[in-house]
Amino acid sequence: MFASLNKYSGYAPLVLRVAIGIIFLAHGLQKFGVFGGMNLTGVTGFFGSQGIPLPGLMAPLVALIETLGGLALILGFGTRIAAILPAIIMIVAIFAVKLTQGLIGGFELDLALLAGLVALILMGSGAAALEKNVLSPTYT
């Protein structure tokens, strides 16, 4: 019944890339004060309150990784590399902040994003990726 969908399997990473990329881009921009979110000063204070080391360095670094990583995922540019650093951020967020809050209302979104990022690391960019058109037509 679903065998006819196999010809579209190369688009699965595209769906993940765009959805996860939009989420990271939005959260990164929010950390820079876009969308009425907490600005870097607020994020730095939050990171410090959670015991994250060097919050003054980590807040802008995380915001930059989320923003640029999200954009790279959306475009399909350096997908595997672009997924690694946000995956690390999700691991740290889960274990440093969210684990004590439990799954529901705690780390469920972080876990779903981490799973999607790991899938992209394993699968690569899939169809309709900028890296396939710019870097190499045979990139996988």
VONUTOR-252550 format. One record per residue (C-alpha): residue number from 1; residue in three letters; x, y, z. Coordinates in Angstrom, 3 decimals. Last residue first. Example, Ala and Ser with C-alpha at 12.3 -4.5 7.8 and 13.67 -1.06 7.14 Angstrom:
<recs>
(rec 2,"Ser",(13.670,-1.060,7.140))
(rec 1,"Ala",(12.300,-4.500,7.800))
</recs>
This chain:
<recs>
(rec 140,"Thr",(24.934,12.537,0.279))
(rec 139,"Tyr",(26.818,14.949,-1.987))
(rec 138,"Thr",(26.844,13.836,-5.648))
(rec 137,"Pro",(25.906,17.195,-7.182))
(rec 136,"Ser",(28.619,18.822,-5.117))
(rec 135,"Leu",(28.937,21.980,-3.099))
(rec 134,"Val",(26.358,24.267,-4.688))
(rec 133,"Asn",(23.367,22.197,-5.818))
(rec 132,"Lys",(23.636,19.372,-3.331))
(rec 131,"Glu",(24.620,21.753,-0.532))
(rec 130,"Leu",(21.512,23.847,-1.206))
(rec 129,"Ala",(19.304,20.903,-0.365))
(rec 128,"Ala",(16.166,19.969,-2.279))
(rec 127,"Ala",(16.394,16.262,-1.503))
(rec 126,"Gly",(18.099,14.619,1.462))
(rec 125,"Ser",(20.393,16.570,3.760))
(rec 124,"Gly",(22.239,13.787,5.525))
(rec 123,"Met",(20.715,10.606,6.819))
(rec 122,"Leu",(22.702,9.916,10.036))
(rec 121,"Ile",(23.220,13.518,11.141))
(rec 120,"Leu",(19.663,14.271,10.044))
(rec 119,"Ala",(18.304,11.410,12.183))
(rec 118,"Val",(20.390,12.661,15.131))
(rec 117,"Leu",(18.853,16.107,14.667))
(rec 116,"Gly",(15.337,14.663,14.573))
(rec 115,"Ala",(15.932,12.665,17.750))
(rec 114,"Leu",(17.394,15.735,19.487))
(rec 113,"Leu",(14.396,17.827,18.444))
(rec 112,"Ala",(12.013,15.213,19.844))
(rec 111,"Leu",(14.023,15.005,23.084))
(rec 110,"Asp",(14.097,18.797,23.477))
(rec 109,"Leu",(10.349,18.954,22.862))
(rec 108,"Glu",(9.689,16.251,25.498))
(rec 107,"Phe",(12.095,17.734,28.066))
(rec 106,"Gly",(9.808,19.236,30.649))
(rec 105,"Gly",(6.074,19.742,30.377))
(rec 104,"Ile",(5.654,16.007,29.956))
(rec 103,"Leu",(9.035,14.273,30.275))
(rec 102,"Gly",(10.020,15.251,33.780))
(rec 101,"Gln",(10.922,18.662,35.185))
(rec 100,"Thr",(14.111,17.267,36.756))
(rec 99,"Leu",(15.399,16.393,33.287))
(rec 98,"Lys",(14.846,19.908,31.923))
(rec 97,"Val",(17.788,22.033,33.033))
(rec 96,"Ala",(21.262,20.511,32.951))
(rec 95,"Phe",(20.460,17.079,31.496))
(rec 94,"Ile",(17.901,18.039,28.872))
(rec 93,"Ala",(19.403,21.401,27.995))
(rec 92,"Val",(22.898,19.889,27.729))
(rec 91,"Ile",(21.664,17.171,25.370))
(rec 90,"Met",(19.685,19.726,23.362))
(rec 89,"Ile",(22.725,22.005,23.018))
(rec 88,"Ile",(24.794,19.038,21.837))
(rec 87,"Ala",(22.177,18.305,19.187))
(rec 86,"Pro",(22.254,21.996,18.188))
(rec 85,"Leu",(26.022,21.577,17.632))
(rec 84,"Ile",(25.747,18.407,15.528))
(rec 83,"Ala",(22.874,19.363,13.210))
(rec 82,"Ala",(24.728,22.054,11.227))
(rec 81,"Ile",(27.593,19.618,10.643))
(rec 80,"Arg",(25.258,17.027,9.139))
(rec 79,"Thr",(23.292,19.612,7.191))
(rec 78,"Gly",(26.196,21.568,5.736))
(rec 77,"Phe",(23.732,23.657,3.725))
(rec 76,"Gly",(20.227,22.249,3.523))
(rec 75,"Leu",(18.634,25.681,3.385))
(rec 74,"Ile",(16.386,25.098,6.392))
(rec 73,"Leu",(19.189,23.302,8.212))
(rec 72,"Ala",(21.661,26.122,7.567))
(rec 71,"Leu",(19.143,28.691,8.842))
(rec 70,"Gly",(18.540,26.712,12.018))
(rec 69,"Gly",(22.269,26.273,12.569))
(rec 68,"Leu",(22.854,30.003,12.070))
(rec 67,"Thr",(20.197,30.996,14.597))
(rec 66,"Glu",(20.618,28.136,17.075))
(rec 65,"Ile",(24.411,28.313,16.978))
(rec 64,"Leu",(24.346,32.112,17.380))
(rec 63,"Ala",(21.925,32.009,20.311))
(rec 62,"Val",(23.955,29.227,21.944))
(rec 61,"Leu",(27.158,31.260,21.583))
(rec 60,"Pro",(25.462,34.454,22.774))
(rec 59,"Ala",(24.267,32.706,25.962))
(rec 58,"Met",(27.401,30.565,26.487))
(rec 57,"Leu",(29.882,33.420,26.841))
(rec 56,"Gly",(28.092,35.397,29.541))
(rec 55,"Pro",(26.822,32.117,31.035))
(rec 54,"Leu",(30.374,30.877,31.667))
(rec 53,"Pro",(29.259,27.610,33.301))
(rec 52,"Ile",(25.585,26.644,33.262))
(rec 51,"Gly",(24.426,26.615,36.874))
(rec 50,"Gln",(20.742,27.051,36.057))
(rec 49,"Ser",(20.649,30.590,37.491))
(rec 48,"Gly",(23.630,31.504,35.331))
(rec 47,"Phe",(21.884,30.263,32.187))
(rec 46,"Phe",(18.809,32.302,33.120))
(rec 45,"Gly",(20.871,35.440,33.709))
(rec 44,"Thr",(22.665,35.016,30.386))
(rec 43,"Val",(19.322,34.424,28.656))
(rec 42,"Gly",(17.943,37.624,30.166))
(rec 41,"Thr",(20.954,39.658,29.071))
(rec 40,"Leu",(20.877,38.009,25.647))
(rec 39,"Asn",(17.280,39.107,25.080))
(rec 38,"Met",(14.196,37.208,26.252))
(rec 37,"Gly",(11.642,37.105,23.531))
(rec 36,"Gly",(9.560,39.795,21.929))
(rec 35,"Phe",(9.829,38.050,18.572))
(rec 34,"Val",(13.467,39.191,18.237))
(rec 33,"Gly",(15.414,39.770,21.459))
(rec 32,"Phe",(18.649,38.018,20.451))
(rec 31,"Lys",(17.513,34.927,22.381))
(rec 30,"Gln",(14.309,35.031,20.328))
(rec 29,"Leu",(16.420,34.950,17.163))
(rec 28,"Gly",(17.947,31.666,18.315))
(rec 27,"His",(14.571,30.236,19.296))
(rec 26,"Ala",(13.062,31.166,15.909))
(rec 25,"Leu",(16.018,29.784,13.951))
(rec 24,"Phe",(15.978,26.598,16.029))
(rec 23,"Ile",(12.265,25.970,15.449))
(rec 22,"Ile",(12.451,26.862,11.755))
(rec 21,"Gly",(15.432,24.552,11.275))
(rec 20,"Ile",(13.654,21.655,12.978))
(rec 19,"Ala",(10.696,21.940,10.601))
(rec 18,"Val",(12.810,22.637,7.505))
(rec 17,"Arg",(15.405,19.955,8.116))
(rec 16,"Leu",(12.879,17.291,9.164))
(rec 15,"Val",(10.738,17.770,6.029))
(rec 14,"Leu",(13.849,17.882,3.843))
(rec 13,"Pro",(15.181,14.723,5.519))
(rec 12,"Ala",(12.005,12.901,4.435))
(rec 11,"Tyr",(12.267,14.172,0.842))
(rec 10,"Gly",(14.589,11.383,-0.259))
(rec 9,"Ser",(11.829,8.944,0.657))
(rec 8,"Tyr",(9.653,10.226,-2.207))
(rec 7,"Lys",(10.146,7.252,-4.544))
(rec 6,"Asn",(9.314,4.987,-1.610))
(rec 5,"Leu",(5.775,6.411,-1.456))
(rec 4,"Ser",(4.513,3.912,-4.046))
(rec 3,"Ala",(5.328,1.103,-1.613))
(rec 2,"Phe",(2.774,2.460,0.879))
(rec 1,"Met",(0.000,0.000,0.000))
</recs>
